[in-house]
Amino acid sequence: MSSAGEDLTRSETLVDRALADFTTAGDRWGIAAAQSTRATQALLRGDLAALRRSAEDGHALFTELGDRWGQLQTTCPLAALAAITGDYTRAAQPHQDGLHLAEELGFWPDAADRLSGLSRVALLTGGFPRATEPHRRAMALAAEHGYAAGEIHAEIGLALTARREGDFDRAERHLHRTLAWHREVGFGPGPALLLAGQRGDAAAHCPCTTRASPSPVTAAAPRPGNPPAPRSRRPSVARSNAHGQGPRGAGHRDVRG
């Protein structure tokens, strides 16, 4: 199944078809996975009503099934919804829950995303010192596990924090590196997202909107009892820069652990 960020309309059609099949079959896990994907699609569309409905339904089903992987997938859209609507206190909790789940499951790229999410919430509420250290932890964790997009997402946060603190030289250095990476991997929306972040748009502060989210409704998704598929290794931004090669790495990653 195509990822939501690559061909949103086709992804929506496929997920709608999958949801109908899962509903007919009474497959509750499949329904939850489809709703989780629908939540990300709704976020990309800016449909907050659909986002709330799908994220809450998917999260509730995964919780009933005791599927921690599934619960992890729904924390990001739930946090994004809260941030977009200005409920920053509520936005922090899904990221914190997601961080705990990711650490328990050993899904370190997801943990890096949740650290960045927590840092963005701190940034939005004016807690600039509280935003810096988790972003640095997220960047280091992403680099350690070859998750280049996670490094960039964290570095964008460091740039935003530096700008809010008035350290424009440091902000510029971070932004130059992130812009170069987006151009190298050919991720067109990257510069626009950076500008939105500079403007203070809440949606630009969520990991869900800074990378495409492949659908969890795939044959290889870790259904209960099955181990997650192995994550491919990608060259990290830090390692590439250290060798004078410039930023490299895939622009998107698999949401499976």
Disulfide bonds with the S-S distance in Angstrom:
Cys76-Cys208 1.98
